[in-house]
Amino acid sequence: MLVLSLDSLEHLSHEDERGFEAEYAWENVIIRLWLYRTTVQTLIKIDRVAIDAQQAVKRFDANFDIGGRNGLKALRDMIEHFNDYAAGAGHGPAKRDIDLDPWRTFTKDCYERGSFRLERMKSLEAAIALQADAKKASDEFIAWFRSSPQ
């Protein structure tokens, strides 16, 4: 789904890149990136690959760091918990009076809201690196499991 959302952004015409379809695609990208992160985070529960998984998530998060705050988490929280933020009860890194401005800036190449910005290609590269890191940890676990006495 991430690739489909990023691909839909790539193929927007200049006239369409500021419309509903572009914003919808960006929201999908943000949610999918967060789901990828969450999936890898589950590997932290497996002792054998916990350190590798932690490092993978840390490297991934570094791509979205904005002044010590996780921009991906902030944008995801604002999408999924908009009502809480609008009521001044948001708990993530975003601030209602600064970041919840209803005017978002987005094109097919970037999405900005408040203090936070995502770039399409940088997000794709971060996802590819996270996938590679997760695959490596998974392969290591499988190899260990297969070599362990049953």
N, C-alpha and C positions, 0 to 999 in steps of 0.2 A: 504494500500500500504506500509506503514511503516513496518508492521509485515511481509509482504511478502519479502521486501527488506532485513530485518534483518534475516529472515529465510533462504534466499538464501545465505547470508554470512555464516550462521551456517553450511550449508551443502556443502560448497566448500571443495574440496580435497586440500591437502597440495600443490600439484602442481598447482592447479588453483587459489589459494588465492592471487597470485600476478599478475594475468592477467587482461584482459579487463573486464571480468564478475564481478570480485571483485570491480574494480574501478567503474563500472556502478552501482553496488548495493550500494556502499557507496554514490555515488552522489544522488541516489534515497533516501537513508536514510536522508542525509543532507537536501534535498529539502522538504521531507515529514515532518521532524521535524520542519522545519521553517513554513510550512503550518499549522501544528498543533498549533504552537505558534500564528500565525496570526489569526487563527480561534478564539482562546480564547481571543486574544486582541480585537476582535470585541465586546465582552461582556462588555468592558470598556465603551462603548457608552450607556449602559443601566444603568441609575442612581442606580437602586435598587441593582445591583450586581457589580457595577464598582470597589469598593474597593476590593472585593473578587477576581475579575478578575485581577486587578493590582497585588495583592499579589501572585496569582497563576503564572502569567508571571514572576514576580520577582524571585520566588523560582525556576522556570524552568530555567531562564537565569543563575542563580547562578551555575547550573551544568556545564555550559560551559564557565565560567569566566576564563580567562587566563591573569593574570596581569592587571585586570581592563578592559579588552577588551572581547567582546562577541565572542568567538571562533566559535560558530555555525553561527552567522551572517557573520563573516569574510569568512568562508568556503563557505557558500551559495553565498555570493557576488562574490567570486572568480570564482565559477562555472557559475553563471548566467550572470555575467558582465565581463567575462574574457577579452573581447576586450578592455573595458575601463581600466582595470588594466594593461593590456599589453601596452597600450598607455600612462600609467602614470596618468590616469584620474580617478582612482577608488576613491570612496568616503567613503568606509566602514572602519572598524578597521584594515584591512590588509595593509601592506606596500609593494609596488611593488618590491623594491630592496631586501627585506628580505623574504617575504612570497610567492611570485609568482614563485619561483623556479619551473621549469618544472618537477623536480624530486620529486615525491610524494612517501611517504612510506605508504604502506597499507598492511594489512593482514586481515583475516576474523574477527579479534578481535579489530583492531584499524586502524585509518586513520590519517595520519599526513601530513601537508603541511605547510612549513615555521614554524612559531611560534605556530601553532594551532594543537590540537590533540583531536580526539573523540574516545571514547571507546565504543564498541558495547553494552555491558551490562549496562554500566552507562547511555548511551543514551536511551536504552529501559526503564530503571527504571525511568528516567526523564520524558519520554513520558507517562508512566503509571500514575505517580504522577500528571502530568498536566491534564490528562484525568479525574482523580478522583476529582481534584480541580474544573475543569470546570463543571463536572456533579453535584457536590455539589452546585455550584453557580446557575446552570440552574434549579436544583430542587427547590432551595429557591425562585427563580423568579417565577416559575410555581405555587408553593404553594401560594405565595403572590398574583399573578394574579388571581388565582381561588377564593381566599378569598376576593378580592376587589369587591365592588359593581359595577355592569356593567352599 
